[in-house]
Structure formats: C-alpha cells, structure tokens
Amino acid sequence: MIKRIFISYPKNWPFLNLKWILICLSIYFVFDLIALGLSWFFQVPIPPDFRRVLQQPQGWMLKIFLVYMGLARVFRPHPEGKPKYRNWLKTTPWHPGMPLPLGPITLNFYDLVLLAVTGFMFTKLGMHAELAILLFGIAYTIAVMLKLLSTGPARIDYLLSFGLLLMVWVLPDVRLAALIVVAMYPIEHWAIRHSLKSFPWEPQDEKHVVPLGWTFSRLGPEPVKIRVPVFDAFIVALLFGGSVYVTLSKSVPDVRQGVEGCLVFAGFFAALIRFGVYCGGNSNPLGIRARIATGRLIIPGFDQILVAPMLIAALLFAGLVLGSQRSFQPAEAGALAAVVVLVLFGMGPSLRRFRLTGAYNISKLNGKASRHNVSSSTANG
C-alpha cells in the first residue's frame, strides 16, 4: 500500500508548472509576433505608438493570467470540493504531513520562478515587478480563505481579511502592498497545514426526525442554524467599519456621497431582515388595539426583538441628520457602520433564546396563524 501512494504521485508535476510558464511567455510574446508579422508583411518599421498600444492588452492578459494561477494553486490540488479525489485519498495510506498526490497546496520554488518571469515581463511593460506578487498573492489569499470556510480553521479568515484591508489601504504603493501580501503567507501556510489535519472534512450526519406535523415541529427545540457569537460579531463589525473607512477615504467626494446613501439604505434593509428572521413563523401575541384595550402596551417577551432594529434605525437617522448639516468624514462613517453591524449581529436576544423563552404566537410559515400562544402566562395557565 505504501508503494501505491508513491506510484500514484505524479513526480512530473513541476513540469506542469513549467507548462504554465510557457503559456505565460506565449501570452506575452504573441502581440510582439503580430507586430513583427505586420511589419514584415507591409515592409515598414513598427511605430512607437503602436508598440504602446500593444502593451495594454499584454499587461491585462498577464494580470488575468496571474489571478487565474493564484486561484488555481489552491482549487486544483485541494481535495475539498473533489468528492472522487477525496474518497480515493481516504482509501490510501496518505495522512496529514505527506505530500498530496495532485501536488501541494502551499507554494514552492516553481511558483517563485513563475513570479520572477512575470515580474520581469511587467518591468518590460513599464510596470512594477511587484505587481506580479500582488495579483498572484491576492488571488491565492482569497482562494485560501474560501477553502478555510469549509475545512477550518475558519476564524483565520478574519486575520487574512484584516491583512487584505491593510493592503488596500496602502495602495497605490504597490511595493508596500506586495510586502503585506508576502507577510500574510506564513499565516496561510500554517492554516492550510492545520486544515489538512481535519481531513476528510465530512459533515456530521443529521439525526433522523420523525415528522409529527408542523405544530409539534415548531414546539420542539430545533437547533438554530443562524447563530453569531459575540466575538464574531465584534470582529465582523471591525472589518465592515474598516472597509467603509478605506472605501470612503479612497473615493472622490461625488462617489462618496453615493456610497454613503447606499450604506444607509442597506442598514435599514438589514434591520428589517433581522426583524423578519425573528418573526419567521412567530407573530405578535397582542395587536395594537388589544394592547391599548388591556393596558399592556409593552410585552417584554416579544418586544425585545424590536430593540435592535429600532436602535439601528435611530443610529442611521442620526447619521442622516448629521450628514445633512456637514459632510461625513470617512472615520466617522466607518465608526457608525461598525456600531450598526455590531448591533445587528451581536445584540440580544439570540434567536434560540427568543424561540425558547419568548412570548409569541406560533404560526405557519405561509402566514396562517394558529391559536397556540407561547408565553410565560399561557404556560402557567
């Protein structure tokens, strides 16, 4: 069995990378060959303006090629997302720490050769050589982040997101941005090796549930799939606020106003979605007229889910009033966006707690309400 894994391992995989380097060279020189062919056919020298025109498609093709290679370096050899490859790998003596049969996910010497060749081509086009590292690194980082979401450790994505945000903030300094991307690679390398330890990443089998009708299904303590811990809510709020700050600081004033308007609209819409998630299949135990007639204007068991949407609406309304008086600074807009996101995801009650202890009427998802009232008063009665 040990021999089987070594026989299956494609030892010529570096030559596959060499193939991509040759493709990169052909992409670069195809336009020069076209120019030389036209010059030979018409017997005229190549004008300098025509050479500069050819450099633009050359640069764009090299950029697309590097982005593709950065994504392919993770998606092509990774067992996650390839059921046949993963199932075959489970039947072999392979274990974390051994080379993957379809090649490594982490970078190696041949990737450095590819980056050196493309960097040299960028210098010939009058661009920064570090642009090759930047484009390849961004694509590689995004691919790693997507894989970590399904293989873990998923929270490393937060750290990588902060790195990408810092990289965007230092632009247009290409060299510093490329240096940040390079500094992020040790984290990605560790995360990839750590994620392989949890191979084969098979989801837990769901328990068989006997259907008892929608009423009993709603009464049962179902596991809540929508759950955001406070730590995750805080980090997401920081990331979103930082993204807003970077976006507005890099935008011109006219574009900034449009972005601010879209963010305010998105905030109101997000508050409405949160309220809809909590009210999905749960209706108000007492209507407005019933509350006035009975004197129970506030029902804490149900009205607690209104606090977060109303607070978000108040923050956004205050932002609109302040924005009408003077222009919003990027730091102020980022702070407001971070607070709104923190309230949206981190403010209680949790969905599970509300469904287990809240006061509401259980209703079908199609809107037909039942007469089952879940509240402390009915439970005692």
Beta strands, then each sheet from edge to edge (+ up, - down):
strand 1: 282-283
strand 2: 360-363
strand 3: 369-374
sheet 1: 1+ 2- 3+
end
